[in-house]
Amino acid sequence: MKTVFAPDPDATLAAGERLGRALRPGSVVALLGDLGAGKTLFARGVGRGLGVRRVQSPTFVVVQAHDDGRLPLWHADLYRLDDLEELEQLGLDDLFRADGVVLVEWADRFPEALPADHLEVRLTEEGDGRRIEIRGHGPRSWELEAALG
């Protein structure tokens, strides 16, 4: 597990951008943290690292597609989903098998839906900043975790 301290929003954005530059086709990133912990800000940084012009919170559309970067990016927010059936209707499984990047905010609501190999990013408010813990689950994500070291 890697831990990074981001003292301000710009540092959180920059941490996401570093990850975005390292992501490869088929990468799945689970974003965890309380409301206001910086998940969407981190996701914007990931998008920036992928060359995506603008990443918005997908809270009301659940999955936001971005195809203007070096890889397709699907940004999902599971906060408003109530059960696994709703999640299955989204077709997230298909996205996990696609040649792009999938970011999943509130992934801890449905951990059983994540592929075995995914990168977990947990954001926690700490003073005025954020602690960002990065943990790989599987060979592909272990390589990503090492690349961020």
C-alpha positions, -999 to +999 in steps of 0.1 A: +000+000+000+012+035-009+002+065+012+004+101+000-005+132+019-021+160-002-020+192+018-045+210-005-069+205-034-042+212-060-021+183-045-052+160-046-057+169-083-020+163-090-021+129-073-050+119-095-032+132-126-001+111-118-023+080-116-041+090-149-008+091-167+000+056-155-033+039-163-036+014-191-065-001-210-086-023-187-077-004-155-104-003-128-100+022-100-123+021-069-125+055-052-135+053-015-141+079+011-167+099+030-187+127+014-164+156+007-133+135+010-121+145-025-131+115-047-145+136-076-115+160-073-091+131-075-112+117-105-108+151-123-070+147-118-071+112-133-090+126-163-065+153-167-037+127-167-056+108-194-060+140-214-097+143-208-108+180-210-135+180-183-146+154-158-178+161-140-194+142-111-217+115-125-240+115-094-272+121-113-264+101-145-245+074-126-220+067-154-204+095-173-184+086-205-154+106-217-139+097-250-116+127-256-085+114-239-058+089-248-081+062-234-119+061-230-128+069-194-160+058-177-166+075-144-193+059-122-209+071-090-227+044-071-239+066-042-276+067-053-279+030-062-299+009-037-292-027-048-271-049-069-299-053-095-297-016-103-260-019-107-263-049-131-287-028-153-260-003-158-237-028-176-207-019-155-195-055-160-191-048-197-171-016-190-148-036-168-139-057-198-135-028-222-103-012-234-106+019-213-104+031-177-133+027-152-133+049-121-159+039-096-168+063-068-185+047-037-172+013-049-174+001-013-212+001-016-210-029-039-175-044-035-187-078-049-193-061-083-156-051-087-133-072-107-107-091-087-079-070-102-086-033-093-068-004-077-083+009-045-079+046-037-091+057-003-093+094+005-096+106+040-097+141+053-067+149+075-065+184+089-067+208+060-055+181+035-062+145+025-045+112+031-046+091-001-041+054+004-035+034-028-037-004-027-035-028-056-057-060-057-041-082-084-012-081-108-022-053-130-031-030-101+001-040-082+021-027-112+001+006-111+007+009-074+045+004-079+045+029-107+031+056-084+059+049-058 
